[in-house]
Amino acid sequence: MKHLQDVLDAINEMQSCFVNFPNRFDLFEQDLMRRCVVERKTEIMGEAINRIRKKDPTFEIPNAKEVINTRNRIIHGYDSVETEFLWGLFAIFLNLKRTLSESLLNTKNNTIVKTIQNPIVSNLSYTAHYIELRELNIY
């Protein structure tokens, strides 16, 4: 499935930008290129997952709605995306990569297996919730 491969490619490309990059938020915060990469690759992942779900609504992707909502938030709320939010996405998408890679490996006759066994951590929901609370000045 092309769109599933697009998600994996986006994660791999994002990951490649962080090779030998110190795991430090303060450096990420100052690095426009890496922040832009996380934003763009999130947009691609959200759109690809959205297309997968439109093509085959029974295909299960853990936290698909959250990934799509994150994509929409970045695109439509571009001026309110916090650097902390982007920093949190990177680790979350690495978990998604493991999950989707297993699904891609479980192909039979070029048909993706419909179930994915390891859901990604609920950090994406938590991160989105955290950002919403910050915008409301509750957190």
C-alpha positions, 0 to 999 in steps of 0.5 A: 500500500503506497500510503502506508509506505509514505508514512514510513518514509516520512518517519525515516526521513524525519529520523535521518535528520536527527542522526548525531543530533543531541537529544536536547530540547534547547538545541531543537528549539533553536534549529529551524530546519529540524522543526520544519522537518517535523512539521512537514513530515507530520503533514505527510503522515496525517494526509497519507493516513487519511487517504488510507482510511478513506480507501479502506475504512476497516484498515486499523492504524493505532491513533490514526485520528490523532495523527490526522488531527495533529496534521490538521492542527499544524496546517490550520493552526500554523501560527499556534504550534508550540516547539514543545509540541513538535519535540514530543511528536518525534518520539511518538512517531518512532513508535508508530514506525515500529508498529507500521513496519510490522504491519508492512512486513505482514503482507500476503499477496501484496495486501496489507494485513488489516490489524496492527498489533502494537498500538503507539503510546497514548502520548499523542493524545496527551500531547494534544491535550497538553497543548489545548490546555496551554492555549486555554491558560489552564496548564 
